[in-house]
């Protein structure tokens, strides 16, 4: 009977994780978000032809 009570008080692996392990996960999340945002911006740059619009934005001879 006493053994069952102590078994309930033992910490689970989720509780005993080291703080640096959770920071490693946060690092992967931050790097992943950076890559996703960067890829999205690069895709938008090519699809919307942003560079083309910026090259011709100050041209006084061009008519829209």
MDTraj code that builds the backbone (N, CA, C; nanometers):
import mdtraj as md
import numpy as np

residues = "UNK UNK UNK UNK UNK UNK UNK UNK UNK UNK UNK UNK UNK UNK UNK UNK UNK UNK UNK UNK UNK UNK UNK UNK UNK UNK UNK UNK UNK UNK UNK UNK UNK UNK UNK UNK UNK UNK UNK UNK UNK UNK UNK UNK UNK UNK UNK UNK UNK UNK UNK UNK UNK UNK UNK UNK UNK UNK UNK UNK UNK UNK UNK UNK".split()
xyz = np.array([
    [0.0808, -0.1191, 0.0000],
    [0.0000, 0.0000, 0.0000],
    [0.0857, 0.1262, 0.0000],
    [0.1878, 0.1246, 0.0806],
    [0.2742, 0.2421, 0.0857],
    [0.3439, 0.2655, -0.0474],
    [0.3721, 0.1582, -0.1184],
    [0.4392, 0.1701, -0.2464],
    [0.3517, 0.2428, -0.3482],
    [0.2214, 0.2198, -0.3443],
    [0.1322, 0.2873, -0.4370],
    [0.1303, 0.4375, -0.4116],
    [0.1345, 0.4770, -0.2865],
    [0.1344, 0.6197, -0.2542],
    [0.2604, 0.6895, -0.3024],
    [0.3744, 0.6254, -0.2887],
    [0.4988, 0.6878, -0.3349],
    [0.5063, 0.6882, -0.4863],
    [0.4455, 0.5920, -0.5492],
    [0.4458, 0.5881, -0.6948],
    [0.3673, 0.7069, -0.7513],
    [0.2639, 0.7481, -0.6833],
    [0.1859, 0.8630, -0.7281],
    [0.2620, 0.9941, -0.7109],
    [0.3542, 0.9986, -0.6162],
    [0.4273, 1.1218, -0.5905],
    [0.5520, 1.1375, -0.6770],
    [0.5875, 1.0356, -0.7525],
    [0.7050, 1.0467, -0.8385],
    [0.6762, 1.1434, -0.9528],
    [0.7711, 1.2300, -0.9824],
    [0.7479, 1.3250, -1.0922],
    [0.7475, 1.2552, -1.2275],
    [0.6675, 1.3045, -1.3157],
    [0.6622, 1.2495, -1.4512],
    [0.7727, 1.3140, -1.5346],
    [0.8108, 1.2545, -1.6450],
    [0.9175, 1.3124, -1.7285],
    [0.8859, 1.4538, -1.7775],
    [0.7590, 1.4865, -1.7989],
    [0.7228, 1.6201, -1.8446],
    [0.7548, 1.7260, -1.7386],
    [0.7404, 1.6890, -1.6127],
    [0.7640, 1.7831, -1.5039],
    [0.9135, 1.8043, -1.4824],
    [0.9936, 1.7017, -1.5058],
    [1.1356, 1.7089, -1.4747],
    [1.2221, 1.7498, -1.5944],
    [1.1626, 1.7996, -1.7009],
    [1.2449, 1.8412, -1.8148],
    [1.3306, 1.9599, -1.7750],
    [1.4482, 1.9601, -1.8245],
    [1.5437, 2.0662, -1.7944],
    [1.5054, 2.1912, -1.8728],
    [1.5190, 2.3103, -1.8153],
    [1.4811, 2.4330, -1.8868],
    [1.5530, 2.4501, -2.0205],
    [1.6763, 2.4036, -2.0315],
    [1.7470, 2.4196, -2.1586],
    [1.6851, 2.3353, -2.2680],
    [1.6201, 2.2234, -2.2324],
    [1.5528, 2.1419, -2.3331],
    [1.4347, 2.2166, -2.3923],
    [1.3600, 2.2860, -2.3103],
    [1.2475, 2.3622, -2.3628],
    [1.2969, 2.4827, -2.4423],
    [1.4126, 2.5374, -2.4064],
    [1.4694, 2.6471, -2.4849],
    [1.5160, 2.5971, -2.6209],
    [1.5657, 2.4735, -2.6275],
    [1.6030, 2.4178, -2.7570],
    [1.4813, 2.4095, -2.8480],
    [1.3684, 2.3702, -2.7935],
    [1.2454, 2.3657, -2.8725],
    [1.2053, 2.5066, -2.9159],
    [1.2183, 2.6024, -2.8281],
    [1.1851, 2.7400, -2.8632],
    [1.2786, 2.7913, -2.9722],
    [1.4042, 2.7526, -2.9666],
    [1.4990, 2.7931, -3.0715],
    [1.4552, 2.7394, -3.2068],
    [1.4145, 2.6124, -3.2109],
    [1.3700, 2.5539, -3.3372],
    [1.2450, 2.6242, -3.3882],
    [1.1548, 2.6601, -3.2987],
    [1.0328, 2.7294, -3.3382],
    [1.0672, 2.8670, -3.3946],
    [1.1567, 2.9393, -3.3278],
    [1.1928, 3.0733, -3.3759],
    [1.2624, 3.0673, -3.5115],
    [1.3539, 2.9732, -3.5284],
    [1.4226, 2.9594, -3.6568],
    [1.3234, 2.9165, -3.7648],
    [1.2331, 2.8260, -3.7319],
    [1.1324, 2.7833, -3.8279],
    [1.0422, 2.8972, -3.8713],
    [0.9996, 2.9785, -3.7758],
    [0.9162, 3.0942, -3.8107],
    [0.9925, 3.1938, -3.8967],
    [1.1211, 3.2146, -3.8664],
    [1.2025, 3.3044, -3.9466],
    [1.2113, 3.2550, -4.0907],
    [1.2346, 3.1262, -4.1079],
    [1.2471, 3.0701, -4.2430],
    [1.1146, 3.0808, -4.3178],
    [1.0040, 3.0543, -4.2502],
    [0.8725, 3.0633, -4.3142],
    [0.8423, 3.2059, -4.3575],
    [0.8688, 3.3025, -4.2698],
    [0.8423, 3.4429, -4.3035],
    [0.9345, 3.4888, -4.4161],
    [1.0609, 3.4497, -4.4102],
    [1.1559, 3.4882, -4.5138],
    [1.1153, 3.4299, -4.6487],
    [1.0770, 3.3029, -4.6501],
    [1.0340, 3.2388, -4.7748],
    [0.9065, 3.3040, -4.8281],
    [0.8157, 3.3396, -4.7395],
    [0.6936, 3.4085, -4.7823],
    [0.7230, 3.5447, -4.8420],
    [0.8152, 3.6181, -4.7812],
    [0.8518, 3.7494, -4.8344],
    [0.9210, 3.7357, -4.9696],
    [1.0071, 3.6371, -4.9826],
    [1.0757, 3.6142, -5.1098],
    [0.9763, 3.5739, -5.2178],
    [0.8819, 3.4880, -5.1829],
    [0.7784, 3.4491, -5.2782],
    [0.6935, 3.5671, -5.3208],
    [0.6547, 3.6498, -5.2267],
    [0.5767, 3.7695, -5.2592],
    [0.6565, 3.8626, -5.3494],
    [0.7850, 3.8771, -5.3213],
    [0.8719, 3.9648, -5.3999],
    [0.8727, 3.9219, -5.5467],
    [0.8786, 3.7897, -5.5688],
    [0.8820, 3.7401, -5.7068],
    [0.7443, 3.7390, -5.7719],
    [0.6421, 3.6991, -5.6980],
    [0.5080, 3.6899, -5.7565],
    [0.4523, 3.8286, -5.7871],
    [0.4701, 3.9228, -5.6956],
    [0.4127, 4.0561, -5.7138],
    [0.5044, 4.1482, -5.7946],
    [0.6222, 4.1000, -5.8303],
    [0.7197, 4.1778, -5.9089],
    [0.7466, 4.3134, -5.8439],
    [0.7763, 4.3088, -5.7155],
    [0.7995, 4.4298, -5.6377],
    [0.9190, 4.5077, -5.6932],
    [1.0250, 4.4375, -5.7281],
    [1.1440, 4.5056, -5.7782],
    [1.1129, 4.5820, -5.9066],
    [1.0325, 4.5249, -5.9932],
    [0.9953, 4.5922, -6.1177],
    [0.9177, 4.7202, -6.0893],
    [0.8256, 4.7127, -5.9928],
    [0.7473, 4.8320, -5.9587],
    [0.8342, 4.9400, -5.8962],
    [0.9322, 4.9010, -5.8132],
    [1.0189, 4.9987, -5.7504],
    [1.1157, 5.0602, -5.8515],
    [1.1596, 4.9827, -5.9505],
    [1.2502, 5.0359, -6.0522],
    [1.1832, 5.1447, -6.1345],
    [1.0553, 5.1291, -6.1622],
    [0.9853, 5.2227, -6.2489],
    [0.8972, 5.3215, -6.1737],
    [0.9036, 5.3207, -6.0431],
    [0.8159, 5.4094, -5.9639],
    [0.8552, 5.5557, -5.9792],
    [0.9831, 5.5846, -5.9897],
    [1.0274, 5.7242, -5.9990],
    [1.0475, 5.7740, -6.1399],
    [1.0179, 5.6917, -6.2399],
    [1.0373, 5.7292, -6.3796],
    [0.9309, 5.8290, -6.4230],
    [0.9698, 5.9514, -6.4588],
    [0.8685, 6.0520, -6.4968],
    [0.8088, 6.0282, -6.6346],
    [0.8751, 5.9506, -6.7201],
    [0.8237, 5.9314, -6.8561],
    [0.7239, 5.8185, -6.8655],
    [0.7173, 5.7326, -6.7665],
    [0.6273, 5.6179, -6.7723],
    [0.4860, 5.6600, -6.7340],
    [0.3877, 5.6132, -6.8086],
    [0.2472, 5.6378, -6.7747],
    [0.1844, 5.5074, -6.7312],
    [0.0945, 5.5166, -6.6359],
    [0.0294, 5.3953, -6.5855],
    [-0.0953, 5.3712, -6.6603],
])
top = md.Topology()
chain = top.add_chain()
for i, resn in enumerate(residues, 1):
    res = top.add_residue(resn, chain, resSeq=i)
    for name in ("N", "CA", "C"):
        top.add_atom(name, md.element.get_by_symbol(name[0]), res)
traj = md.Trajectory(xyz[None], top)
